[in-house]
Amino acid sequence: MARPPPLPLALTMGDPAGIGGEIAVAASRARRASGMVFFAIDDPARLTALGAPVREIETPEQAGEAFCDVLPVLPARLAVRSVAGQPAPENAPAVIESIRMATDLAMAGRVGAVVTNPINKAALYQAGFAYPGHTEFLAALTGAKNPPVMMLACPALRVVPVTIHLSLRHAIAALTTQAIVTTARITRAALRDQFGIARPRLAMAGLNPHAGEGGALGDEEINIINPAIAQLRAEGADISGPWPPDTMFTEAARQKYDVAICMYHDQALIPLKTLDMHRGVNVTLGLPIVRTSPDHGTAYDIAGKNVADATSLLAALDLAAALARGRVEN
């Protein structure tokens, strides 16, 4: 029996004052003949103003027929006209609704994955948005049983921060053995079940310089991180560490693991963005749906100038499509 065609991907609006619209248009042109189908949940008038041939659709099922010629758009209309580089809190409800619509469609099995364009959290907070970011909002929308885990991936490296959108002071205070174990468990399962790595190799980063130098430079490795490693090994995980954070991202070191489990946001994101900013993809693990995102922000400084690079969005779409296929096949 012939396998049914893949479900379309849903691409959210992101901040309408940023580069999300420009890269969505560029991505649709780049993937038009690839066999991939995606549609934007956005304001059709906004995308038309960017010079895109669009077709307004009423259902995701209509996207396939349109995609070979135009960018299909499921409407989420803005309250006020967007101006490049100037976020408008009045448009926050449409941005939030775009994410909610995409998630609902994924939960209903009508799209293969959700790909989210960058948002401006500060603009959403002004409109009463109650979540630190996309990751936490998606967890609430999907009723995820486990805490969401953020993975950043590029061809050269995968990283997962244990603590995410916290100040450094609060991230260190929030670091616990159980948080590390839970994050590593979800990561290990996702690498095995979605990425097809039969026995994932996890590398655990230390928190302190030289991974604490035996307690001389901090005792978090001894009291928090080592017990997590021991517990994970007892469960059968292939895990090494704690690694000194200043040497674990060298080319030679990266050959020894499939993912680096990092203690806080910047410890994970600085090496990945330094290695390959343009092809970095944000993947949320532990959700009942597939979600990816480009690994950059709204880029207000170049919005509206037609110079935005769509490479990260293309990578996010490609990975979302691959993970959606894997989830269906498995």
ABEGO torsion letter per residue (X at the ends): XBBBBBBBBBBBAEBAABAAAAAAAAAAAAAAAAGBBBBBBBBAAAAAAAGBBBBBBABAAAAAAAAAABBBBBBBBBABBBBBGBBBAAAAAAAAAAAAAAAAAAAAGABABBBBBBBBAAAAAAAGBABABAAAAAAAAAGBABBBBBBBBBAABBBBBABBBBBAAAAAAABBAAAAAAAAAAAAAAAAAAAGBABBBBBBBBABBGGGGGGAAEAAAAAAAAAAAAAAAAAGBBBBOBBBAAAAABAAAAAABABBBBABAAAAAAAAAAABAAABBBBBBGBABBBBBBBBBAGAAABGAGABBAAAAAAAAAAAAAAAAAAAAX
